[in-house]
């Protein structure tokens, strides 16, 4: 169980790093094509982070 929780936490950190890359593009001077792609990827990564957060809470409630 602890290994599973550690794996989820590591996956969460990786997805946050990926999300941050897209946030930097959104914070840069506006370029429509880049901004649209970055926005979609940012939302996708945030959805993954949220799902991992729910999985972590589920694992913690089992322990």
Secondary structure, 3 states (H helix, E strand, C coil): CHHHHHHHHHHHHHHHHHHHHHHHHHHCCCCHHHHHHHHHHHHHHHHHHHHHHHHHHHHHHHC
